[in-house]
Amino acid sequence: MQGDIYRDAEGKIFTVQFVDHNMEGSWVHYTEVDTGKEYSCLIDAFKERFKKVVKGFLKLVKWLFVRC
């Protein structure tokens, strides 16, 4: 999961920095690519909110962004 790329329902792109396993549960720490803002939430909530991005799809999005 660390280093993987995810997107939310609005299409924002995030990267997972690391997963922290502690007594309170497993926390995913992630960063929004466009803003650099850092967030964290429990892994179950993360899996419900985000979908993993296929790396080829991300390259296509970047290519399209450069073209616009």
C-alpha positions in Angstrom: 0.0 0.0 0.0 2.9 2.4 0.7 3.6 4.5 -2.4 0.4 3.5 -4.1 -1.8 6.1 -5.8 -5.5 6.5 -5.0 -8.3 8.8 -6.1 -11.4 10.0 -4.3 -15.0 10.4 -5.7 -14.1 13.9 -6.8 -11.1 12.7 -8.8 -8.5 14.1 -6.5 -5.3 12.1 -6.5 -3.5 11.0 -3.3 -0.4 9.0 -2.5 0.0 6.7 0.5 3.0 7.6 2.7 2.8 4.8 5.2 0.4 2.6 7.2 0.8 2.8 11.0 -0.4 -0.2 13.0 -1.0 0.6 16.7 -3.3 -0.2 19.6 -6.0 2.1 18.1 -6.0 0.2 14.7 -4.3 0.6 11.4 -4.0 4.2 10.2 -3.3 5.2 6.6 -1.2 8.4 6.2 -1.6 9.9 2.8 -0.9 13.1 0.8 -3.0 15.0 -1.7 -0.9 15.3 -4.8 -2.0 18.8 -6.0 -1.9 20.6 -2.6 0.7 18.6 -0.6 -1.8 18.4 2.3 -1.3 15.4 4.6 -4.1 13.4 6.1 -4.7 10.2 8.0 -7.6 7.9 8.7 -8.4 4.3 9.8 -7.7 1.8 7.0 -11.3 0.7 6.7 -12.5 4.3 6.2 -9.7 4.8 3.6 -10.7 1.7 1.6 -14.3 2.9 1.5 -13.4 6.4 0.4 -10.6 5.8 -2.1 -10.1 3.7 -5.2 -6.6 2.5 -6.3 -5.3 4.2 -9.5 -3.7 2.0 -12.1 -0.3 3.5 -12.9 -1.1 3.6 -16.6 -4.2 5.6 -15.9 -2.2 8.2 -13.9 0.2 8.6 -16.8 -2.7 9.2 -19.1 -4.2 11.8 -16.8 -0.8 13.7 -16.5 -0.5 13.6 -20.3 -4.0 15.0 -20.8 -3.3 17.7 -18.1 -0.2 18.8 -20.0 -2.1 19.0 -23.3 -4.8 21.3 -21.9 
